[in-house]
Amino acid sequence: MTSLSFAAKEILDVAGYVTGGGNPDWKATHEPATPTACAANTLVEVRAMMIGKTIANELTR
């Protein structure tokens, strides 16, 4: 899978990124995630490359 890339949905925790869930106030007041969500981690484990996170346009938190 090394030739595949993906963007993680903004509601998934990814280590080093703040998961705001479409809420800029939440994103501004919380720390980056430590663990990565299973869905994204599974892709990384098979060597797919995460190129970024999407932007949620609806509140999820």
N, C-alpha and C positions, 0 to 999 in steps of 0.2 A: 504493500500500500504506500510505499514511499513517494509515489507520484501523485497521490491524492491529497487534497487540501480541504479544509472545512472552516466555517465560521460558527462559533458556539452561540446559541441563542442567549440573549441578555439575561434570561432568568436562570441560567445554569452557573453554578459557582465554578470558577477557574482560578487556581492558585495564582496569587499576585494581582488579580483584578478585583475591583469592587463590583459586586452584583447589585445594581440599582433597581432592577425590575421596572424600569420606566419612570421611576420617581427620583428626580434630581436631588431632592432634599435628603432622601435615604442615602443616595450615593455619596453625597457630600459629608455625611456624618458617620459613615461606617468604614471600617478597615477592609483592606483586601482579603479575599477568601484565603484560607490556608489549604484545605483539601480541594481537590477538583472533583466535580460531580462525575458519577460513574459513566454517564453517557459520553462525556467529552474525554474522560480518562481512557475508556476502551479504545477510542479512535487513536489517541496518542500512543497507547501501548502497542498498537499494530503499525506504528510509524507514519500515520497520516499527520500532516502538518496543519496546526491551527493557525490561521492567518489573522484572526481577530474575533471580536464579538459583535453581534448585531445590536441594533438599538431598538428597544421596546417602545412602542408608541401608546401603550395602554399600561395602566398601573397593575402590577402583579404583586406588590408587597403591601 
